Amino acid sequence: MGSTPTKVSPLAPKTYPDLAAIEGVRLAAVEAGVKYADRKDLAVILFDRPASVAGVFTRSKCPSAPVDWCRRVLPSGRARAVIVNSGNANAFTGRKGVETVNQAAAAAEDAFGCKKHEVYIASTGVIGEPLDASGFGKHLKNAGKMASQDGWEGMARAIMTTDTYPKMAFRTFEVEGRTYRINGMAKGAGMIQPDMATMLSFLVTDFPVASDVLQAELSRAVRPSFNSVSIDSDTSTSDTVLLFSALDGRKPVRDRKHAGVKRFSKALGEVLHELAMLVVRDGEGATKHIQITVGGARNAASARRIAFSIANSPLLKTAIAGEDANWGRVVMAVGKAGEPADRDRLSISFGGICVARDGERAAEYDEKETSAIMKRDFIEIDVDVGVGKGSARVWTCDLTAEYVAINADYRS
Amino acid sequence: MGSTPTKVSPLAPKTYPDLAAIEGVRLAAVEAGVKYADRKDLAVILFDRPASVAGVFTRSKCPSAPVDWCRRVLPSGRARAVIVNSGNANAFTGRKGVETVNQAAAAAEDAFGCKKHEVYIASTGVIGEPLDASGFGKHLKNAGKMASQDGWEGMARAIMTTDTYPKMAFRTFEVEGRTYRINGMAKGAGMIQPDMATMLSFLVTDFPVASDVLQAELSRAVRPSFNSVSIDSDTSTSDTVLLFSALDGRKPVRDRKHAGVKRFSKALGEVLHELAMLVVRDGEGATKHIQITVGGARNAASARRIAFSIANSPLLKTAIAGEDANWGRVVMAVGKAGEPADRDRLSISFGGICVARDGERAAEYDEKETSAIMKRDFIEIDVDVGVGKGSARVWTCDLTAEYVAINADYRS
């Protein structure tokens, strides 16, 4: 969460999507010198005319000052500007932190000619260090001048901390003969666990939707995406997902049953899923992308708790780093979840190959065949706990010595 | 949990206590070839006359076959023999596992002339591999012949897996002019999290106590000791703590209010605490012993959940490995615990030095002074969450690249 990465994740995508322009939306990224030298670390999204907005935030009991700010302004449902800095989370900064977000919002008001409550703020980076926003006035004015409709990738790069690649995704969909789009970006590579399971994500659509519909759709869509991934079981103080509809003067759809909302909702789910997978694949030190599917649980909530118990087991995650199909550690993690599970009906598969069935090693288990599967970079683990019909799916990555190295050296 | 360690923990004790003889108690360790070559891996404790017994076990929903066995025979309250093997946990071994414990108990019945329900069995090592106990008959007979009153350290070594040193502790206490003792041993270095927070521990006293009194005292004493430590948040399928009173034909104390029980209880608490600390200090890859004290919580249970949230945070544990007093990660871990906490009254100390107070960095914070504290091998973290009077203390170790190396290579 802050140190500049030295090498790109082996799980990085080979190409990045080109996020096309959305009418009335301009972006910029500038060098504000928050922490890093010689890189852009302050980014803005500007809406020429008010956008509607929805947000989902960390459930931490110690949220950052920007999270408090966004929660406070969100009920107005209007947005004109988003300000994001990397390098400092402005978290656990007391009264100073509150002053800093006020100062940043005032600077935006001045630079962009909007109201303070139309400004959304997010910060990511080190926790506990005061954030000096005294230069934000100058930098935001500068950003306002530079902002353009093709600034998406520039911003996706400026919000990175320990991320090794920018995370972007988009979908298009048709409503009444017109093509709309959702552009999304995210950052996050560590301190990732629901809820919310990413540090920061910003999404903009040109489909005109009212804030309350937007909020309902976002709240629903984060569960199987950002809230179903974990890098290290640690939850950030700063997690923020903001979804904007760039109305650009148009009348928004207010009815959740409108045919267009269904298509928008599907596209939103896909963009969030893609971004969530990009976050997992950039997990600090990750060499494996792991999908855990639990079935046969008492209910979906129980399945989810078992799935996260497996996903967060350091012993299983290190085993997978070592390309070892160590199903004993899956048994351990099922056992420690404290949820109903029938040890003697438990079955476990790695990559579709059954390694254990009815509470013991599968008769057909073949070490060589399983080892070949463990060499892949996407590992599917399927577990049936044999007591009911509840199921859940979550994603994580392996735990490597590189994760330790990144996080042992972080502040220095 | 199984591979032979190559170097001793830097936190290992400089000397080992010499556990003195207890009348009527003999021990032995032999080479049974369960997994390791050229080392003893099967140990026994033999009571010349029936001992009373108490036990506490893993709360895993997938307990091992030996745990099931011990739970079944425990209500009889009588023990004549304890059989422990390392190298294979006989966990998740289905019907075969049940047959194996039966076979082992029958072999003990034959070798030692006791009843099957007077035999206690514990196994530690790999999960999911069938354990072949066909040779146990011969090995137990051999052990019976070799058993002696000074076999304590030999057994403490034979039950080691990834442990880098044997774990032993004792206390003596006086009751009515006579000196009694408690001898204890433990093994465990990973997959350590309540409840129970160790793999295996065996304790024997010559103070004559009835099983139900013994059980009450043990159940109480494990909470602030074995149940207050975590190496890696993972809970074993095999955790077993057994406490025996070697009656050796004497009448046991049946009244929990007996003056001697109070002294016994104090000594028991001390032995368990010492063993629990030895387990933490041998945590896989550990270089730091960490004590976390949480105060100001709504109640003790809430304080304990916050303390474990801190103790199990991979990000905090890696920071400490890097000798970084990263209090931001303590804030994060408090926040993610989901328990009542007042961010703006939160204070945090490392080694008695206040680094954060009232929700922000302490004015007197001095990086250099704090860095010096982080170089110690025992790190005390004190947190006050500012909402009430509940407190709790737990212990853990740091998370290092060595932990990953040990566990990524485990089965190979």
Interface residues (C-beta under 8 A of the other chain):
Chain A: T58 R59 S60 K61 C62 P63 A89 A91 F92 T93 G94 R95 K96 G97 V126 I127 G128 E129 P130 G190 M191 Q193 D232 S233 D234 T235 S236 T237 N312 S313 P314 L315 T318 A319 A321 G322 D324 N326 W327 G328 R329 V331 M332 A333 V334 G335 K336 A337 G338 E339 P340 A341 R343 D344 L346 A356 D358 G359 E360 R361 L399 T400 A401 Y403 V404 A405 N407 A408 D409 Y410 R411 S412
Chain B: T58 R59 S60 K61 C62 P63 A89 A91 F92 T93 G94 R95 K96 G97 V126 I127 G128 E129 P130 G190 M191 Q193 D232 S233 D234 T235 S236 T237 N312 S313 P314 L315 T318 A319 A321 G322 D324 N326 W327 G328 R329 V331 M332 A333 V334 G335 K336 A337 G338 E339 P340 A341 R343 D344 L346 A356 D358 G359 E360 R361 L399 T400 A401 Y403 V404 A405 N407 A408 D409 Y410 R411 S412
